[in-house]
């Protein structure tokens, strides 16, 4: 018998996604791989997470997009913009994909959806992000999608007493 094909849906996130997006974020943070925040530092509860999402959803220059597989939240991407006039054309993205859903193209779909949103948004001209220099999978994805290296914060991230890695700054113009 053939395995059922996964149904992937990309859509705008809502406040109804707060519980599942927070659970996903906690799971990704607990992996301690490619996020600056350590598990003991992550203190968001549902109330704070919901408040954060509400602020993003209510902004014209910000967005929250989710990926579902067979109705289950598999990942999300967020874009946050500065409220300063001289920086209002730019913003940064952050993305979370559940470990069990990596390698299925979810990240690419989420980044595509975000870039399409940014291109439709007349205020947004530049999408930026930072990536750990040893996160080759993410670096490869972003570069394949047209992001360029803008610079590096050398030895910015301390993994252990004697291990430091760079924060690679990437950007893509969307105008």
C-alpha positions as CSV (number, residue, x, y, z in Angstrom):
1,X,0.0,0.0,0.0
2,X,1.4,3.4,-1.0
3,X,2.2,5.9,1.7
4,X,-0.1,8.9,1.9
5,X,1.4,12.0,0.4
6,X,2.0,14.9,2.9
7,X,-0.2,17.9,2.2
8,X,1.8,21.1,2.8
9,X,0.0,24.3,3.2
10,X,1.6,27.8,3.5
11,X,-0.7,30.5,4.9
12,X,-0.7,33.7,6.9
13,X,-0.4,33.0,10.6
14,X,-3.1,34.0,13.1
15,X,-3.4,34.3,16.8
16,X,-5.0,30.8,16.7
17,X,-1.4,29.6,15.9
18,X,0.0,30.9,19.2
19,X,-0.1,27.6,21.1
20,X,1.5,25.5,18.3
21,X,4.0,28.2,17.2
22,X,5.2,28.6,20.8
23,X,5.5,24.8,21.3
24,X,7.5,24.6,18.1
25,X,9.8,27.5,19.2
26,X,10.4,25.8,22.5
27,X,11.3,22.6,20.8
28,X,13.8,24.3,18.4
29,X,15.4,26.3,21.2
30,X,15.8,23.1,23.2
31,X,18.0,21.7,20.4
32,X,20.6,24.4,21.2
33,X,22.0,24.3,17.6
34,X,21.5,27.5,15.6
35,X,19.8,30.0,17.9
36,X,21.3,32.5,20.1
37,X,18.8,31.9,22.8
38,X,19.6,29.0,25.2
39,X,16.8,26.9,26.6
40,X,17.3,28.4,30.1
41,X,17.0,31.9,28.7
42,X,13.8,31.2,26.8
43,X,11.1,32.4,29.1
44,X,8.2,33.2,26.8
45,X,4.9,31.9,28.0
46,X,1.7,31.8,26.0
47,X,0.6,35.3,27.0
48,X,3.9,36.9,25.9
49,X,4.1,34.9,22.7
50,X,0.5,35.8,21.8
51,X,1.2,39.5,22.6
52,X,4.3,39.4,20.3
53,X,2.3,37.7,17.5
54,X,-0.5,40.2,17.8
55,X,1.9,43.1,17.4
56,X,3.4,41.5,14.3
57,X,0.0,40.6,12.7
58,X,-1.3,44.2,13.3
59,X,1.7,45.8,11.5
60,X,1.6,46.5,7.7
61,X,5.3,46.1,7.4
62,X,5.6,42.9,9.4
63,X,4.2,39.4,8.9
64,X,3.9,35.9,10.4
65,X,3.6,33.0,8.0
66,X,3.1,29.3,8.9
67,X,3.6,26.0,7.2
68,X,1.3,23.1,8.0
69,X,1.8,19.4,7.1
70,X,-1.4,17.5,7.1
71,X,-3.0,20.2,9.3
72,X,-0.1,20.2,11.9
73,X,2.2,23.2,12.3
74,X,5.5,22.3,10.8
75,X,7.3,25.6,10.7
76,X,6.9,29.4,10.7
77,X,8.7,32.5,9.5
78,X,8.4,36.0,10.8
79,X,9.5,39.4,9.4
80,X,9.9,42.3,11.7
81,X,10.6,45.9,10.5
82,X,12.0,48.9,12.2
83,X,9.6,51.6,13.2
84,X,12.2,54.3,12.4
85,X,11.5,56.1,9.2
86,X,15.0,55.7,7.7
87,X,14.9,52.0,8.4
88,X,11.2,51.3,7.6
89,X,12.1,49.9,4.2
90,X,14.0,47.0,5.8
91,X,13.5,44.3,8.3
92,X,14.8,40.9,9.5
93,X,13.4,37.4,9.2
94,X,13.5,34.6,11.7
95,X,12.4,31.0,10.9
96,X,11.6,27.8,12.8
97,X,11.1,24.4,11.3
98,X,10.4,21.4,13.5
99,X,13.2,18.8,13.5
100,X,10.8,16.1,12.1
101,X,9.9,18.3,9.2
102,X,13.4,19.4,8.0
103,X,14.5,18.3,4.6
104,X,11.0,18.4,3.1
105,X,11.3,21.9,1.5
106,X,9.4,23.7,4.3
107,X,12.1,26.3,4.8
108,X,12.2,27.1,1.1
109,X,8.4,27.4,0.9
110,X,8.4,29.7,3.9
111,X,11.1,31.9,2.6
112,X,9.4,32.0,-0.9
113,X,6.1,33.1,0.8
114,X,7.9,35.8,2.8
115,X,9.7,37.1,-0.3
116,X,6.5,37.2,-2.2
117,X,4.8,39.1,0.6
118,X,7.8,41.5,0.8
119,X,7.6,42.1,-3.0
120,X,3.9,43.0,-2.7
121,X,4.5,45.3,0.2
122,X,5.4,48.7,-1.3
123,X,7.2,49.7,1.9
124,X,9.7,46.8,2.1
125,X,12.8,47.0,-0.1
126,X,15.3,44.8,1.8
127,X,15.0,41.5,3.7
128,X,17.9,40.7,6.1
129,X,18.9,37.9,8.5
130,X,21.7,36.5,10.5
131,X,22.9,32.9,10.2
132,X,25.5,31.0,12.3
133,X,28.5,30.4,10.1
134,X,28.5,26.7,10.7
135,X,24.8,26.3,9.7
136,X,25.7,25.2,6.1
137,X,22.1,24.0,5.4
138,X,20.6,27.4,6.1
139,X,23.4,29.3,4.3
140,X,22.9,27.1,1.2
141,X,19.2,27.7,1.2
142,X,19.4,31.4,1.5
143,X,22.1,31.8,-1.1
144,X,20.1,29.6,-3.5
145,X,17.2,32.0,-3.0
146,X,19.2,35.0,-3.9
147,X,20.5,36.3,-0.6
148,X,23.9,37.8,-0.5
149,X,26.4,38.0,2.3
150,X,26.5,41.6,3.6
151,X,29.1,41.0,6.2
152,X,30.1,39.0,9.3
153,X,30.2,39.6,13.0
154,X,33.4,37.7,13.6
155,X,33.4,35.4,16.6
156,X,30.1,36.9,17.6
157,X,28.6,33.7,19.0
158,X,30.2,31.7,21.8
159,X,29.3,28.0,21.7
160,X,31.6,27.0,24.6
161,X,34.5,28.3,26.5
162,X,36.9,28.0,23.6
163,X,34.6,27.9,20.6
164,X,33.4,31.0,18.7
165,X,31.6,31.3,15.4
166,X,30.7,34.1,13.1
167,X,27.2,35.6,12.6
168,X,26.8,35.8,8.8
169,X,24.7,38.7,7.8
170,X,22.6,38.1,4.6
171,X,20.3,40.3,2.7
172,X,18.1,40.4,-0.4
173,X,16.7,43.4,-2.2
174,X,13.0,42.9,-3.1
175,X,12.1,46.1,-5.0
